């Protein structure tokens, strides 16, 4: 997406970037938690540098 979280998370987990992006979109559309989780992971990514 915008902040590079999907790419960072795929490197950490060894998953496909596209699958993680789809999971975030589904999380936003269905559960409403994808955006909040994305922002939390972005903060974790920034703090782990």
C-alpha distance matrix in Angstrom:
0.0 3.8 6.1 6.2 7.2 6.7 8.6 11.0 11.7 12.5 14.8 16.5 17.1 17.6 15.6 13.8 10.0 10.1 12.2 10.0 7.1 10.2 11.7 9.2 9.7 13.3 13.6 12.8 15.0 17.8 18.2 16.5 15.4 11.8 10.8 13.7 13.0 9.4 11.4 14.2 12.4 11.1 14.8 16.0 14.1 15.6 19.0 19.2 19.3
3.8 0.0 3.8 5.8 7.9 9.0 10.3 11.9 13.4 14.7 16.4 17.9 19.2 20.0 18.5 16.9 13.1 13.7 15.8 13.3 10.7 13.8 15.0 12.1 12.7 16.4 16.2 14.8 17.3 20.2 20.3 18.0 16.9 13.5 11.6 14.0 13.9 10.1 10.8 13.9 12.6 10.2 13.5 15.4 13.4 13.9 17.6 18.3 18.0
6.1 3.8 0.0 3.8 5.6 8.2 9.2 9.5 11.5 13.5 14.6 15.7 17.5 18.7 17.8 17.0 13.4 14.9 16.6 13.6 11.9 15.4 15.8 12.9 14.4 17.8 17.0 16.0 19.1 21.6 21.0 18.8 16.9 13.8 11.8 13.3 12.7 9.0 9.0 11.6 10.0 7.0 10.2 12.0 9.8 10.2 13.8 14.6 14.2
6.2 5.8 3.8 0.0 3.8 5.6 5.5 6.2 8.6 10.1 11.0 12.6 14.4 15.2 14.6 13.8 10.3 12.4 14.3 11.5 10.4 14.2 14.7 12.6 14.6 17.7 17.2 17.0 19.9 22.2 21.7 20.1 17.9 14.5 13.5 14.9 13.4 9.9 10.9 12.7 10.0 7.9 11.4 12.0 9.1 10.5 14.0 13.7 13.3
7.2 7.9 5.6 3.8 0.0 3.8 5.5 5.1 5.9 8.4 9.9 10.5 12.0 13.5 12.8 12.7 9.7 12.0 12.8 9.4 9.2 12.8 12.4 10.3 13.0 15.7 14.7 15.0 18.2 20.0 19.1 17.6 15.1 11.9 11.3 12.3 10.2 7.0 8.6 9.8 6.7 5.8 9.4 9.5 7.3 9.8 12.6 12.3 13.0
6.7 9.0 8.2 5.6 3.8 0.0 3.8 5.5 5.1 6.0 8.6 9.9 10.4 11.3 9.8 9.2 6.0 8.2 9.1 6.0 6.1 9.8 9.8 8.6 11.2 13.7 13.4 14.3 17.0 18.6 18.2 17.4 15.2 11.7 12.1 13.7 11.3 8.5 11.2 12.3 9.2 9.3 13.0 12.6 10.5 13.4 16.0 15.1 15.9
8.6 10.3 9.2 5.5 5.5 3.8 0.0 3.8 5.5 5.2 6.4 8.8 10.1 10.1 9.5 8.7 5.8 9.0 10.6 8.4 8.9 12.4 13.0 12.3 14.6 17.1 17.1 18.0 20.6 22.2 21.9 21.2 18.9 15.4 15.7 17.2 14.7 11.8 14.0 14.9 11.4 11.0 14.4 13.7 10.8 13.5 16.2 14.6 14.7
11.0 11.9 9.5 6.2 5.1 5.5 3.8 0.0 3.8 5.5 5.3 6.4 8.8 9.9 10.4 11.0 8.8 12.3 13.1 10.3 11.4 15.0 14.6 13.7 16.6 18.9 18.1 19.2 22.2 23.5 22.6 21.8 19.0 15.9 16.0 16.7 13.9 11.4 13.1 13.1 9.4 9.2 12.0 10.6 7.6 10.6 12.8 11.0 11.3
11.7 13.4 11.5 8.6 5.9 5.1 5.5 3.8 0.0 3.8 5.3 5.0 6.1 8.0 8.0 9.5 8.0 11.2 10.9 7.9 10.1 13.1 12.0 11.6 14.9 16.6 15.6 17.3 20.2 21.1 20.0 19.6 16.7 13.8 14.7 15.2 11.9 10.3 12.6 12.1 8.4 9.7 12.4 10.5 8.7 12.3 13.9 12.1 13.5
12.5 14.7 13.5 10.1 8.4 6.0 5.2 5.5 3.8 0.0 3.8 5.4 5.2 5.3 4.9 6.0 5.5 9.0 8.9 7.1 9.6 12.3 11.9 12.5 15.4 16.8 16.7 18.6 21.0 21.9 21.3 21.4 18.8 15.7 17.1 18.1 14.8 13.1 15.9 15.7 12.0 13.2 16.1 14.3 12.2 15.7 17.4 15.2 16.2
14.8 16.4 14.6 11.0 9.9 8.6 6.4 5.3 5.3 3.8 0.0 3.8 5.7 5.3 7.2 8.7 8.5 12.2 12.5 10.9 13.2 16.0 15.7 16.0 19.0 20.6 20.2 22.0 24.6 25.5 24.8 24.7 21.9 18.9 19.9 20.5 17.3 15.5 17.6 17.1 13.3 14.0 16.5 14.3 11.7 15.0 16.4 13.7 14.2
16.5 17.9 15.7 12.6 10.5 9.9 8.8 6.4 5.0 5.4 3.8 0.0 3.8 5.8 8.1 10.8 10.9 14.4 13.8 11.7 14.5 17.1 15.9 16.1 19.5 20.7 19.8 21.9 24.7 25.2 23.9 23.9 20.8 18.3 19.4 19.4 15.9 14.8 16.8 15.5 11.8 13.3 15.1 12.3 10.6 14.1 14.8 11.9 13.3
17.1 19.2 17.5 14.4 12.0 10.4 10.1 8.8 6.1 5.2 5.7 3.8 0.0 3.8 5.4 8.9 10.0 13.0 11.6 10.0 13.4 15.4 13.9 15.0 18.3 18.9 18.2 20.8 23.3 23.3 22.2 22.8 19.8 17.5 19.3 19.5 15.8 15.2 17.8 16.5 13.1 15.2 17.3 14.5 13.4 17.1 17.8 15.2 16.9
17.6 20.0 18.7 15.2 13.5 11.3 10.1 9.9 8.0 5.3 5.3 5.8 3.8 0.0 3.8 6.9 8.9 11.9 11.1 10.6 13.8 15.6 14.9 16.4 19.3 20.0 20.0 22.5 24.7 24.9 24.3 25.0 22.4 19.7 21.6 22.2 18.7 17.7 20.4 19.6 16.1 17.7 20.1 17.6 15.9 19.4 20.5 17.7 18.8
15.6 18.5 17.8 14.6 12.8 9.8 9.5 10.4 8.0 4.9 7.2 8.1 5.4 3.8 0.0 3.8 6.4 8.7 7.3 7.4 10.7 12.0 11.6 13.5 16.1 16.6 17.0 19.6 21.4 21.7 21.5 22.4 20.1 17.3 19.5 20.6 17.2 16.2 19.4 19.1 15.7 17.4 20.3 18.2 16.7 20.3 21.7 19.4 20.7
13.8 16.9 17.0 13.8 12.7 9.2 8.7 11.0 9.5 6.0 8.7 10.8 8.9 6.9 3.8 0.0 3.8 5.5 5.4 6.6 8.9 10.2 10.9 12.9 14.7 15.6 16.7 18.9 20.4 21.1 21.5 22.2 20.4 17.2 19.2 21.0 18.0 16.4 19.8 20.1 16.9 18.0 21.3 19.9 17.9 21.3 23.3 21.3 22.0
10.0 13.1 13.4 10.3 9.7 6.0 5.8 8.8 8.0 5.5 8.5 10.9 10.0 8.9 6.4 3.8 0.0 3.8 5.5 5.2 6.3 8.7 9.9 10.8 12.5 14.3 15.3 16.9 18.6 19.9 20.3 20.4 18.7 15.2 16.6 18.6 16.0 13.8 17.0 17.9 14.7 15.3 18.8 17.9 15.7 18.8 21.2 19.6 20.2
10.1 13.7 14.9 12.4 12.0 8.2 9.0 12.3 11.2 9.0 12.2 14.4 13.0 11.9 8.7 5.5 3.8 0.0 3.8 5.4 5.1 6.1 8.5 9.9 10.6 12.2 14.0 15.5 16.5 17.9 19.0 19.3 18.3 14.8 16.4 19.0 16.8 14.7 18.1 19.5 16.7 17.4 21.0 20.5 18.6 21.6 24.1 22.9 23.5
12.2 15.8 16.6 14.3 12.8 9.1 10.6 13.1 10.9 8.9 12.5 13.8 11.6 11.1 7.3 5.4 5.5 3.8 0.0 3.8 5.5 5.1 6.1 8.7 10.0 10.4 12.1 14.3 15.3 16.0 16.8 17.7 16.5 13.4 15.8 18.1 15.5 14.2 18.0 18.7 16.2 17.6 21.0 20.2 18.9 22.1 24.3 23.0 24.2
10.0 13.3 13.6 11.5 9.4 6.0 8.4 10.3 7.9 7.1 10.9 11.7 10.0 10.6 7.4 6.6 5.2 5.4 3.8 0.0 3.8 5.4 5.0 6.3 8.7 9.8 10.4 12.5 14.3 15.2 15.3 15.7 13.9 10.7 12.8 14.7 12.0 10.6 14.3 15.0 12.4 13.9 17.3 16.5 15.4 18.6 20.7 19.6 21.0
7.1 10.7 11.9 10.4 9.2 6.1 8.9 11.4 10.1 9.6 13.2 14.5 13.4 13.8 10.7 8.9 6.3 5.1 5.5 3.8 0.0 3.8 5.4 5.1 6.3 8.6 9.7 10.8 12.4 14.1 14.8 14.6 13.5 9.9 11.3 14.1 12.2 10.1 13.6 15.2 13.0 13.7 17.4 17.4 16.1 18.9 21.5 20.9 21.9
10.2 13.8 15.4 14.2 12.8 9.8 12.4 15.0 13.1 12.3 16.0 17.1 15.4 15.6 12.0 10.2 8.7 6.1 5.1 5.4 3.8 0.0 3.8 5.4 5.1 6.1 8.4 9.9 10.5 11.8 13.1 13.7 13.3 10.2 12.4 15.3 13.6 12.3 16.0 17.5 15.7 16.9 20.4 20.4 19.5 22.3 24.7 24.2 25.4
11.7 15.0 15.8 14.7 12.4 9.8 13.0 14.6 12.0 11.9 15.7 15.9 13.9 14.9 11.6 10.9 9.9 8.5 6.1 5.0 5.4 3.8 0.0 3.8 5.5 5.1 6.0 8.6 9.9 10.3 10.7 11.7 10.6 7.9 10.9 13.1 11.0 10.6 14.4 15.3 13.7 15.6 18.7 18.4 18.2 21.2 23.2 22.7 24.5
9.2 12.1 12.9 12.6 10.3 8.6 12.3 13.7 11.6 12.5 16.0 16.1 15.0 16.4 13.5 12.9 10.8 9.9 8.7 6.3 5.1 5.4 3.8 0.0 3.8 5.5 4.9 6.2 8.7 10.0 9.9 9.6 8.4 4.9 7.3 9.9 8.3 7.4 11.0 12.5 11.4 12.8 15.9 16.3 16.1 18.7 20.9 21.0 22.6
9.7 12.7 14.4 14.6 13.0 11.2 14.6 16.6 14.9 15.4 19.0 19.5 18.3 19.3 16.1 14.7 12.5 10.6 10.0 8.7 6.3 5.1 5.5 3.8 0.0 3.8 5.3 5.1 6.2 8.4 9.7 9.4 9.6 6.7 8.4 11.7 11.2 10.2 13.4 15.4 14.7 15.7 18.8 19.6 19.3 21.6 24.1 24.3 25.7
13.3 16.4 17.8 17.7 15.7 13.7 17.1 18.9 16.6 16.8 20.6 20.7 18.9 20.0 16.6 15.6 14.3 12.2 10.4 9.8 8.6 6.1 5.1 5.5 3.8 0.0 3.8 5.4 5.1 5.7 7.4 8.6 9.2 7.4 10.3 12.9 12.2 12.3 15.5 17.0 16.5 18.1 21.0 21.4 21.5 24.1 26.2 26.3 28.1
13.6 16.2 17.0 17.2 14.7 13.4 17.1 18.1 15.6 16.7 20.2 19.8 18.2 20.0 17.0 16.7 15.3 14.0 12.1 10.4 9.7 8.4 6.0 4.9 5.3 3.8 0.0 3.8 5.6 5.6 5.1 5.8 5.6 4.3 7.7 9.6 8.9 9.9 12.9 13.9 14.0 15.9 18.4 18.8 19.5 22.0 23.7 24.1 26.2
12.8 14.8 16.0 17.0 15.0 14.3 18.0 19.2 17.3 18.6 22.0 21.9 20.8 22.5 19.6 18.9 16.9 15.5 14.3 12.5 10.8 9.9 8.6 6.2 5.1 5.4 3.8 0.0 3.8 5.8 5.9 4.3 5.6 4.4 6.0 8.7 9.4 9.7 12.1 14.0 14.6 15.8 18.2 19.4 20.0 22.0 24.0 24.8 26.7
15.0 17.3 19.1 19.9 18.2 17.0 20.6 22.2 20.2 21.0 24.6 24.7 23.3 24.7 21.4 20.4 18.6 16.5 15.3 14.3 12.4 10.5 9.9 8.7 6.2 5.1 5.6 3.8 0.0 3.8 6.2 6.0 8.6 8.1 9.7 12.4 13.1 13.4 15.8 17.8 18.3 19.4 21.9 23.1 23.6 25.6 27.7 28.5 30.3
17.8 20.2 21.6 22.2 20.0 18.6 22.2 23.5 21.1 21.9 25.5 25.2 23.3 24.9 21.7 21.1 19.9 17.9 16.0 15.2 14.1 11.8 10.3 10.0 8.4 5.7 5.6 5.8 3.8 0.0 3.8 5.9 8.4 9.0 11.5 13.3 13.7 14.9 17.4 18.6 19.2 21.0 23.3 24.0 24.9 27.2 28.9 29.5 31.6
18.2 20.3 21.0 21.7 19.1 18.2 21.9 22.6 20.0 21.3 24.8 23.9 22.2 24.3 21.5 21.5 20.3 19.0 16.8 15.3 14.8 13.1 10.7 9.9 9.7 7.4 5.1 5.9 6.2 3.8 0.0 3.8 5.5 7.4 10.0 10.9 11.2 13.2 15.4 16.1 17.1 19.2 21.0 21.7 23.0 25.3 26.6 27.4 29.8
16.5 18.0 18.8 20.1 17.6 17.4 21.2 21.8 19.6 21.4 24.7 23.9 22.8 25.0 22.4 22.2 20.4 19.3 17.7 15.7 14.6 13.7 11.7 9.6 9.4 8.6 5.8 4.3 6.0 5.9 3.8 0.0 3.8 5.9 7.2 8.2 9.6 11.3 12.9 14.1 15.6 17.2 18.8 20.1 21.4 23.2 24.7 25.9 28.2
15.4 16.9 16.9 17.9 15.1 15.2 18.9 19.0 16.7 18.8 21.9 20.8 19.8 22.4 20.1 20.4 18.7 18.3 16.5 13.9 13.5 13.3 10.6 8.4 9.6 9.2 5.6 5.6 8.6 8.4 5.5 3.8 0.0 3.8 5.6 5.5 6.1 8.5 10.2 10.7 12.2 14.2 15.7 16.6 18.1 20.1 21.3 22.4 24.9
11.8 13.5 13.8 14.5 11.9 11.7 15.4 15.9 13.8 15.7 18.9 18.3 17.5 19.7 17.3 17.2 15.2 14.8 13.4 10.7 9.9 10.2 7.9 4.9 6.7 7.4 4.3 4.4 8.1 9.0 7.4 5.9 3.8 0.0 3.8 5.6 5.1 5.9 8.7 9.9 10.4 12.1 14.3 15.2 16.0 18.2 19.9 20.7 22.8
10.8 11.6 11.8 13.5 11.3 12.1 15.7 16.0 14.7 17.1 19.9 19.4 19.3 21.6 19.5 19.2 16.6 16.4 15.8 12.8 11.3 12.4 10.9 7.3 8.4 10.3 7.7 6.0 9.7 11.5 10.0 7.2 5.6 3.8 0.0 3.8 5.4 5.0 6.3 8.7 9.8 10.5 12.5 14.3 15.1 16.5 18.5 19.9 21.7
13.7 14.0 13.3 14.9 12.3 13.7 17.2 16.7 15.2 18.1 20.5 19.4 19.5 22.2 20.6 21.0 18.6 19.0 18.1 14.7 14.1 15.3 13.1 9.9 11.7 12.9 9.6 8.7 12.4 13.3 10.9 8.2 5.5 5.6 3.8 0.0 3.8 5.4 5.2 6.2 8.6 9.8 10.8 12.5 14.2 15.5 16.8 18.5 20.7
13.0 13.9 12.7 13.4 10.2 11.3 14.7 13.9 11.9 14.8 17.3 15.9 15.8 18.7 17.2 18.0 16.0 16.8 15.5 12.0 12.2 13.6 11.0 8.3 11.2 12.2 8.9 9.4 13.1 13.7 11.2 9.6 6.1 5.1 5.4 3.8 0.0 3.8 5.5 5.1 6.1 8.5 9.9 10.5 12.1 14.2 15.4 16.3 18.8
9.4 10.1 9.0 9.9 7.0 8.5 11.8 11.4 10.3 13.1 15.5 14.8 15.2 17.7 16.2 16.4 13.8 14.7 14.2 10.6 10.1 12.3 10.6 7.4 10.2 12.3 9.9 9.7 13.4 14.9 13.2 11.3 8.5 5.9 5.0 5.4 3.8 0.0 3.8 5.5 5.2 6.1 8.8 9.9 10.3 12.3 14.3 15.2 17.1
11.4 10.8 9.0 10.9 8.6 11.2 14.0 13.1 12.6 15.9 17.6 16.8 17.8 20.4 19.4 19.8 17.0 18.1 18.0 14.3 13.6 16.0 14.4 11.0 13.4 15.5 12.9 12.1 15.8 17.4 15.4 12.9 10.2 8.7 6.3 5.2 5.5 3.8 0.0 3.8 5.4 5.0 6.3 8.7 9.7 10.6 12.5 14.3 16.0
14.2 13.9 11.6 12.7 9.8 12.3 14.9 13.1 12.1 15.7 17.1 15.5 16.5 19.6 19.1 20.1 17.9 19.5 18.7 15.0 15.2 17.5 15.3 12.5 15.4 17.0 13.9 14.0 17.8 18.6 16.1 14.1 10.7 9.9 8.7 6.2 5.1 5.5 3.8 0.0 3.8 5.4 5.2 6.3 8.6 10.0 10.7 12.4 14.9
12.4 12.6 10.0 10.0 6.7 9.2 11.4 9.4 8.4 12.0 13.3 11.8 13.1 16.1 15.7 16.9 14.7 16.7 16.2 12.4 13.0 15.7 13.7 11.4 14.7 16.5 14.0 14.6 18.3 19.2 17.1 15.6 12.2 10.4 9.8 8.6 6.1 5.2 5.4 3.8 0.0 3.8 5.4 4.9 6.0 8.6 9.8 10.4 12.7
11.1 10.2 7.0 7.9 5.8 9.3 11.0 9.2 9.7 13.2 14.0 13.3 15.2 17.7 17.4 18.0 15.3 17.4 17.6 13.9 13.7 16.9 15.6 12.8 15.7 18.1 15.9 15.8 19.4 21.0 19.2 17.2 14.2 12.1 10.5 9.8 8.5 6.1 5.0 5.4 3.8 0.0 3.8 5.4 5.0 6.2 8.6 9.9 11.3
14.8 13.5 10.2 11.4 9.4 13.0 14.4 12.0 12.4 16.1 16.5 15.1 17.3 20.1 20.3 21.3 18.8 21.0 21.0 17.3 17.4 20.4 18.7 15.9 18.8 21.0 18.4 18.2 21.9 23.3 21.0 18.8 15.7 14.3 12.5 10.8 9.9 8.8 6.3 5.2 5.4 3.8 0.0 3.8 5.4 5.1 6.2 8.6 10.4
16.0 15.4 12.0 12.0 9.5 12.6 13.7 10.6 10.5 14.3 14.3 12.3 14.5 17.6 18.2 19.9 17.9 20.5 20.2 16.5 17.4 20.4 18.4 16.3 19.6 21.4 18.8 19.4 23.1 24.0 21.7 20.1 16.6 15.2 14.3 12.5 10.5 9.9 8.7 6.3 4.9 5.4 3.8 0.0 3.8 5.5 5.1 6.1 9.0
14.1 13.4 9.8 9.1 7.3 10.5 10.8 7.6 8.7 12.2 11.7 10.6 13.4 15.9 16.7 17.9 15.7 18.6 18.9 15.4 16.1 19.5 18.2 16.1 19.3 21.5 19.5 20.0 23.6 24.9 23.0 21.4 18.1 16.0 15.1 14.2 12.1 10.3 9.7 8.6 6.0 5.0 5.4 3.8 0.0 3.8 5.5 5.2 6.8
15.6 13.9 10.2 10.5 9.8 13.4 13.5 10.6 12.3 15.7 15.0 14.1 17.1 19.4 20.3 21.3 18.8 21.6 22.1 18.6 18.9 22.3 21.2 18.7 21.6 24.1 22.0 22.0 25.6 27.2 25.3 23.2 20.1 18.2 16.5 15.5 14.2 12.3 10.6 10.0 8.6 6.2 5.1 5.5 3.8 0.0 3.8 5.5 5.8
19.0 17.6 13.8 14.0 12.6 16.0 16.2 12.8 13.9 17.4 16.4 14.8 17.8 20.5 21.7 23.3 21.2 24.1 24.3 20.7 21.5 24.7 23.2 20.9 24.1 26.2 23.7 24.0 27.7 28.9 26.6 24.7 21.3 19.9 18.5 16.8 15.4 14.3 12.5 10.7 9.8 8.6 6.2 5.1 5.5 3.8 0.0 3.8 5.6
19.2 18.3 14.6 13.7 12.3 15.1 14.6 11.0 12.1 15.2 13.7 11.9 15.2 17.7 19.4 21.3 19.6 22.9 23.0 19.6 20.9 24.2 22.7 21.0 24.3 26.3 24.1 24.8 28.5 29.5 27.4 25.9 22.4 20.7 19.9 18.5 16.3 15.2 14.3 12.4 10.4 9.9 8.6 6.1 5.2 5.5 3.8 0.0 3.8
19.3 18.0 14.2 13.3 13.0 15.9 14.7 11.3 13.5 16.2 14.2 13.3 16.9 18.8 20.7 22.0 20.2 23.5 24.2 21.0 21.9 25.4 24.5 22.6 25.7 28.1 26.2 26.7 30.3 31.6 29.8 28.2 24.9 22.8 21.7 20.7 18.8 17.1 16.0 14.9 12.7 11.3 10.4 9.0 6.8 5.8 5.6 3.8 0.0
